[in-house]
Amino acid sequence: MAGSVTAEEQKFCLKEVLDTFKLCLTENKEVYLEHYVAGWRGLVKFLNSLGSIFGFISKDAVNKIQILVTYLNGENGSQYVTVQSMVKYELDNELVDITRRGSHPESGCRTLLRLHRALRWLELFLERLRTSSEDSKTSVMCAEAYNESLAKHHPWVIRKAAGMAFCVLPGRPAFFEVMNVSPPEQVVPMLGEAIPLISEVYQVTEGLYAQHNLLDLP
Ligand SMILES: CCCCCCCCCCCCC/C=C/[C@@H](O)[C@H](COP(=O)(O)O)NC(=O)CCCCCCCCCCCCCCC
C-alpha cells in the first residue's frame, strides 16, 4: 500500500545511513553527490523524528539538500556527479561567489560547505555517543560537538537557538531507540563502523576545499 511505504520511508534507520555513506566514495576517492545528499536525507529523517523543536534545523538542511538535488537533476547534472566535478565546473565557469555574496548566492560549492561543516559536528557527536556511558547526557555531548565545530560558523542567535534545542534532546536510551537498530546492543558497534566512513568522506571533502581555498565561502 502506498501509505505504508511512505511511513516506512519516513522512518530513520542507522543502518540505512551507514549504507549510504558506504556508497559515497568512488574508487579514486571522489565523493558522489547523489549518495552524499541521500545520507543527509536519512539524517534529516532522524531529526524529524525527534520533534518539531528541531524543525528550524531540519528546514535549513532540507533547503540545502534541495539546492544540490536541483543541480544534480538539472541540465548540467553531469557536472555534479561528484563533489570534485562540481567544484571544478563551478570554479571554471565562475559560478561561485568567492569573497562576498553576489550573483551566485546558492552555488553548489557554498551550499555543500554548510553540510560539510555539519558533517564534522556529526562525526564528533557520534564518537561521543559511541564511547559514552549509559547515564551520559546527549544534550551535553551534542553541545560539546557543536561548540567544537559548527558553532564557530554561526552567529549568536543561531547558537542560542541551537543550544535551546539541544536541551530537549531525549536521553541516551530513547536516542538509541530512535536509531532503529535491533538488537539495540548493535548500536555501538554500528557506530564504530559508521564513524570512520563519515570521517573519510569529511576528510576528502575538507582536503578538496582547502586545496581550492573554498573553506570560507560566504
Ligand atoms: C541530534 C540533534 C541534532 C542537532 C543538530 C546539530 C546541528 C545544529 C545546527 C543548527 C543549525 C541552525 C539552522 C540554521 C543554519 C544556517 O544559518 C546555517 C548557515 O547557512 P547559511 O550560510 O545558508 O545561512 N546552516 C548550517 O550550518 C547547516 C546546518 C545543517 C544542520 C543539519 C543537522 C542535521 C542533524 C542530523 C542529526 C542526526 C543525528 C544522527 C544520530 C544517529
Ligand as a Chemical Component Dictionary entry (heavy atoms), coordinates in Angstrom:
data_LIG
# 
_chem_comp.id                   LIG 
_chem_comp.type                 NON-POLYMER 
_chem_comp.pdbx_formal_charge   0 
_chem_comp.three_letter_code    LIG 
# 
loop_
_chem_comp_atom.comp_id 
_chem_comp_atom.atom_id 
_chem_comp_atom.alt_atom_id 
_chem_comp_atom.type_symbol 
_chem_comp_atom.charge 
_chem_comp_atom.model_Cartn_x 
_chem_comp_atom.model_Cartn_y 
_chem_comp_atom.model_Cartn_z 
_chem_comp_atom.pdbx_ordinal 
LIG C1  C1  C 0 20.505 15.164 17.198 1  
LIG C2  C2  C 0 20.450 16.589 17.435 2  
LIG C3  C3  C 0 20.585 17.394 16.234 3  
LIG C4  C4  C 0 21.184 18.691 16.463 4  
LIG C5  C5  C 0 21.701 19.311 15.215 5  
LIG C6  C6  C 0 23.001 19.986 15.457 6  
LIG C7  C7  C 0 23.355 20.992 14.474 7  
LIG C8  C8  C 0 22.864 22.337 14.874 8  
LIG C9  C9  C 0 22.773 23.206 13.682 9  
LIG C10 C10 C 0 21.975 24.440 13.896 10 
LIG C11 C11 C 0 21.597 24.983 12.557 11 
LIG C12 C12 C 0 20.531 26.005 12.657 12 
LIG C13 C13 C 0 19.826 26.299 11.363 13 
LIG C14 C14 C 0 20.383 27.371 10.506 14 
LIG C15 C15 C 0 21.540 27.309 9.957  15 
LIG C16 C16 C 0 22.110 28.212 8.934  16 
LIG O1  O1  O 0 22.194 29.546 9.364  17 
LIG C17 C17 C 0 23.471 27.663 8.644  18 
LIG C18 C18 C 0 24.235 28.509 7.670  19 
LIG O2  O2  O 0 23.597 28.511 6.424  20 
LIG P1  P1  P 0 23.570 29.857 5.534  21 
LIG O3  O3  O 0 25.016 30.257 5.340  22 
LIG O4  O4  O 0 22.889 29.467 4.260  23 
LIG O5  O5  O 0 22.815 30.883 6.313  24 
LIG N1  N1  N 0 23.293 26.316 8.148  25 
LIG C19 C19 C 0 24.084 25.299 8.533  26 
LIG O6  O6  O 0 25.060 25.454 9.246  27 
LIG C20 C20 C 0 23.728 23.906 8.051  28 
LIG C21 C21 C 0 23.149 23.156 9.206  29 
LIG C22 C22 C 0 22.708 21.796 8.837  30 
LIG C23 C23 C 0 22.380 21.045 10.088 31 
LIG C24 C24 C 0 21.961 19.672 9.807  32 
LIG C25 C25 C 0 21.798 18.912 11.070 33 
LIG C26 C26 C 0 21.273 17.553 10.829 34 
LIG C27 C27 C 0 21.279 16.782 12.072 35 
LIG C28 C28 C 0 21.063 15.356 11.866 36 
LIG C29 C29 C 0 21.042 14.657 13.178 37 
LIG C30 C30 C 0 21.355 13.265 13.038 38 
LIG C31 C31 C 0 21.750 12.585 14.270 39 
LIG C32 C32 C 0 22.038 11.184 13.921 40 
LIG C33 C33 C 0 22.244 10.308 15.045 41 
LIG C34 C34 C 0 22.355 8.944  14.578 42 
# 
loop_
_chem_comp_bond.comp_id 
_chem_comp_bond.atom_id_1 
_chem_comp_bond.atom_id_2 
_chem_comp_bond.value_order 
_chem_comp_bond.pdbx_ordinal 
LIG C1  C2  SING 1  
LIG C2  C3  SING 2  
LIG C3  C4  SING 3  
LIG C4  C5  SING 4  
LIG C5  C6  SING 5  
LIG C6  C7  SING 6  
LIG C7  C8  SING 7  
LIG C8  C9  SING 8  
LIG C9  C10 SING 9  
LIG C10 C11 SING 10 
LIG C11 C12 SING 11 
LIG C12 C13 SING 12 
LIG C13 C14 SING 13 
LIG C14 C15 DOUB 14 
LIG C15 C16 SING 15 
LIG C16 O1  SING 16 
LIG C16 C17 SING 17 
LIG C17 C18 SING 18 
LIG C17 N1  SING 19 
LIG C18 O2  SING 20 
LIG O2  P1  SING 21 
LIG P1  O3  DOUB 22 
LIG P1  O4  SING 23 
LIG P1  O5  SING 24 
LIG N1  C19 SING 25 
LIG C19 O6  DOUB 26 
LIG C19 C20 SING 27 
LIG C20 C21 SING 28 
LIG C21 C22 SING 29 
LIG C22 C23 SING 30 
LIG C23 C24 SING 31 
LIG C24 C25 SING 32 
LIG C25 C26 SING 33 
LIG C26 C27 SING 34 
LIG C27 C28 SING 35 
LIG C28 C29 SING 36 
LIG C29 C30 SING 37 
LIG C30 C31 SING 38 
LIG C31 C32 SING 39 
LIG C32 C33 SING 40 
LIG C33 C34 SING 41 
# 
